[in-house]
Amino acid sequence: MPEIENFKSSSNWLKENLNEDNYQTIKMGEHKTSFSHYKLNIYFQYILLKSTMPRKIINYKWINKRNLKNTALPSPINKILTSLENG
């Protein structure tokens, strides 16, 4: 998942990296988690791209939504994806 400085930068990131300016923001939120030595606040956006085949990006991998449950992802990311799926 790409990290961007703020949500205002999302449209720039999508245009520069995916050549995509036709999208819809489905949900924005915050996920708080803590580890033994620090706390982490993840601010996320759930974005629906209108394009059916986004451009490939070096060091990024597209995962089919059906395969997410079988993919090794960090626990906080799995919790965010589960909340989006159920909410």
C-alpha positions as CSV (number, residue, x, y, z in Angstrom):
1,M,0.0,0.0,0.0
2,P,1.4,3.4,-0.9
3,E,2.2,5.8,1.8
4,I,1.4,9.4,1.0
5,E,1.9,12.5,3.1
6,N,-1.8,13.5,3.3
7,F,-5.1,12.7,1.7
8,K,-4.8,15.9,-0.5
9,S,-1.9,14.2,-2.2
10,S,-4.0,11.1,-3.2
11,S,-5.1,12.5,-6.5
12,N,-1.6,13.5,-7.4
13,W,-0.2,10.1,-6.5
14,L,-2.9,8.3,-8.5
15,K,-2.3,10.6,-11.5
16,E,1.5,10.3,-11.4
17,N,1.8,6.6,-10.6
18,L,-1.2,5.0,-12.2
19,N,-2.1,7.7,-14.8
20,E,-5.5,7.5,-13.2
21,D,-7.8,10.5,-12.4
22,N,-11.1,8.6,-12.6
23,Y,-11.7,7.2,-9.1
24,Q,-14.1,7.4,-6.2
25,T,-13.1,7.6,-2.5
26,I,-15.3,5.0,-0.7
27,K,-14.2,5.5,2.8
28,M,-11.6,7.4,4.8
29,G,-10.6,6.4,8.3
30,E,-8.1,5.9,11.1
31,H,-6.8,2.6,12.6
32,K,-5.0,2.8,15.9
33,T,-2.7,0.0,17.0
34,S,0.0,-0.4,19.6
35,F,3.1,-2.5,19.8
36,S,5.2,-3.1,22.8
37,H,7.4,-0.1,22.2
38,Y,5.2,2.4,20.2
39,K,1.7,3.4,19.1
40,L,0.8,3.6,15.4
41,N,-2.0,5.6,13.9
42,I,-2.8,4.6,10.3
43,Y,-4.9,7.0,8.3
44,F,-6.4,5.2,5.2
45,Q,-8.5,5.8,2.2
46,Y,-10.5,3.1,0.4
47,I,-10.4,4.1,-3.2
48,L,-12.3,2.6,-6.1
49,L,-10.5,2.9,-9.5
50,K,-12.7,3.2,-12.5
51,S,-9.9,1.6,-14.6
52,T,-10.0,-2.2,-14.9
53,M,-6.3,-2.6,-15.4
54,P,-4.1,-0.2,-13.4
55,R,-0.6,0.4,-14.5
56,K,2.2,-1.7,-12.9
57,I,4.5,0.1,-10.5
58,I,8.0,-0.9,-9.6
59,N,8.1,-2.4,-6.0
60,Y,4.3,-2.7,-5.8
61,K,2.2,-5.8,-6.4
62,W,-1.5,-5.9,-7.3
63,I,-3.4,-8.5,-5.4
64,N,-6.8,-9.7,-6.6
65,K,-9.4,-9.0,-3.9
66,R,-10.4,-12.7,-3.9
67,N,-6.8,-13.6,-2.8
68,L,-6.4,-11.1,0.1
69,K,-7.2,-13.7,2.7
70,N,-4.4,-16.0,1.5
71,T,-1.9,-13.2,1.3
72,A,0.6,-12.5,4.1
73,L,-0.1,-9.0,5.2
74,P,0.8,-7.1,8.5
75,S,-1.9,-7.5,11.2
76,P,-2.9,-3.8,11.2
77,I,-3.5,-4.0,7.4
78,N,-5.6,-7.2,7.8
79,K,-7.7,-5.5,10.4
80,I,-8.3,-2.4,8.2
81,L,-9.2,-4.7,5.2
82,T,-11.6,-6.8,7.5
83,S,-13.3,-3.6,8.7
84,L,-13.8,-2.4,5.2
85,E,-15.2,-5.8,4.2
86,N,-17.7,-5.8,7.1
87,G,-18.6,-2.2,7.1
